[in-house]
C-alpha cells in the first residue's frame, strides 16, 4: 500500500509499505530531501536506500526487548510491534513524522498526538490490563522505545510518560526522580520526573518536552551522519558531527550530562537515550535535548553487597568506565558542590516511600551517593 512520508505538513516522500509485515518495500518518489529523517542514506540516484529508511521506520516500533511485550501483543491481537506502526500512521510524541495513507486525505492537525486524543488500549495492554472487545490501536505507545514497561497518558492537558521499574527493588523510577533533583540543584536542563503509583508499583512520570513544532533526534542518528575515522574517539566524533550540523552548545551540554551520569553511576547511557532538538518547520537546531532517561543508575540491579561507590563502574557511550569517561570533561568549574549538600538525605526520604527499598539498601545507596559527590568534587580540583 502506498503512503506519503510526512514531516508535519510537508510531504517528504512516497513509500510503499507491505501491509503483512509493516516494512517499507521501497521509496517511489522523494520530493523534499531536506526533510528526510536525519541519517537516512541516499542512493547514487538520489533516493533513500531501502534498508536505511526501513531501519528508521522499524526503529520507531516498540523494541523486542520491552518487558511483557509478547503478552501485550497477544492481547492486542497483533503478531509484531512493527505492525502497530501503520495503526497509528507512525505518529509519535517525540517528533512530527508520520505516514499518511494515499487513500485517506488526513491532515496533521487532525491526527497528531500533541493536540488530539489518543487511545490508552495499547498502554493498558503493555501494563497487563488489556480491555475486552474491539481495541483502538491509535496510540503513541506504538512508537515509544525502551525496554521498561511504559505508557503515555494525558493528565491536566499534559502528555505524560509513565514508566515502571524492574526487579525486586523497582528502583528505576526513584532514580529518575533523584537525578532530576540533582540536575535541578545544579541548574542543568533536564526532563523533570516525579514519583507516582500504579496500585503498589512505583512509576516515574515525566511531561513530554517535545512540542508540536520540534523533533527529538537521537544521538545515534547524529553520530551516523558521518563515518568515524579510526584515529578519532567516539566523544570527539560525536562533537564533530554536532559542529558539522550546527547544533549549538553541544560540548557544554554533553559535559553536564556526563558529570551527572558519573554521580549517579548511570550504566546505560546509550546513543538512543540522549540527542538533540530541532525545529520541525525551519529545521534549525535548538541544542542538545534536556537530560532524560536516567533510571538505570544507582546500582539499580545490584544486591546490597554490590553497592560499592569506590569500585570501578561501567559506563556508556564514549568510554567503558566512568573513571575514564569523566576525564573527557575538561571543565568542571561550573559545578556548585554546595548545591549538592544533603542530596543523599533527599534520596533517603524519597526511597522511604517505596516498600521495595529495605533499610539496609537505603543506607547503602545514600552512603554511595554521598561518596560519589565527594569523588566528583576531587575530580573537579
TAFENKA-V97508 format. One line per field, one symbol per residue. ss: DSSP state (a for helix, b for strand, c for the rest). psi: psi as a letter, one per 30 degrees, with the letter a starting at -180 (. if undefined). burial: b if it has 24 or more other C-alpha atoms within 12 Angstrom, else e. A space follows every 50 residues. Layout:
ss = ???
psi = ???
burial = ???
//
This chain:
ss = cbbbbbbccbbbbbbbbccccccbbbbbbbccaaaccccccbcccccbca aaaaaaaaccccccccccaaaaaaaaccccaaaacaaaccccccccbbbb bccccccaaaacccccccccaaaaaacccccccccccccaaaaccccccb bbbbbccbbbbbbbcccccccaaaaaaaaaaaaaaacccbccbbbbbbcc bbbbbbbccccccbbbbbaaaaaccccccccccaaaaaaaaaaaacccca aaaaaaaaaaaaaaccccccccccbbbbbcccccbbbbccbccccccccc cccaaacccccccbccccccbaaaaaaaccccccccaaaaccaaaaaaaa acccccccaaaaaaaaaaaaaaaaaaaaaac
psi = kklkjkjcgkjelklkkjfffglkelkekjeiffgkkkfklklffglkke eeeeeeeefflklffkkgeeeeeeefhkfkfeffeffgggklgfagkljk kfgjilkefffkfeflllkgeeeeefghhkllakkjgjkfffhkalflkl lklkjhfkjkkkklalaefhfeeeeeeeeeeeeeefhkklkkklklkjcg kkkkkkkkfklfflkkkleeeeegfkkklffkleeeeeeeeeeefgjkge eeeeeeeeeeeeeghkfhilfghlalklkfefgkkflllkkligeiahhf glleffjjfflkkkllfelfkefeefffjfjgffkjfffgkgefeeeeee fffkffjleeeeeeeeeeeeeeeeeeeeff.
burial = bbbbbbbbbbbbbbbbbeeeebbbbbbeebeebebbbbbbbeeeeebbbb ebbbebbbbbbbbbebbbbebbbebbbbebbbbbbbbbbbbbbbbbbbbb beeeeeebeebbbbebebbbbbbbbbbbebeeeeebbbbbbbbbbbbbbb bbbbeeeebbbbbbbbeebbbbbbbbbbbbbbbeebebbbbbbbbbeeee bbbbbbbbbbbbbbbbbbbbbbbbbeeeeeeeebbebbbbbbeebebbeb bbbbbbbbbbbbbbbbbbbbebbbbbbbbbeebebbbbbbbbbbbbbbbb beebeebbbeeebbbbbbbebbbebbebbeebeebebeebeebbebbbeb bebbebbeeebbebbbbbbbbbbbbbbebee
//
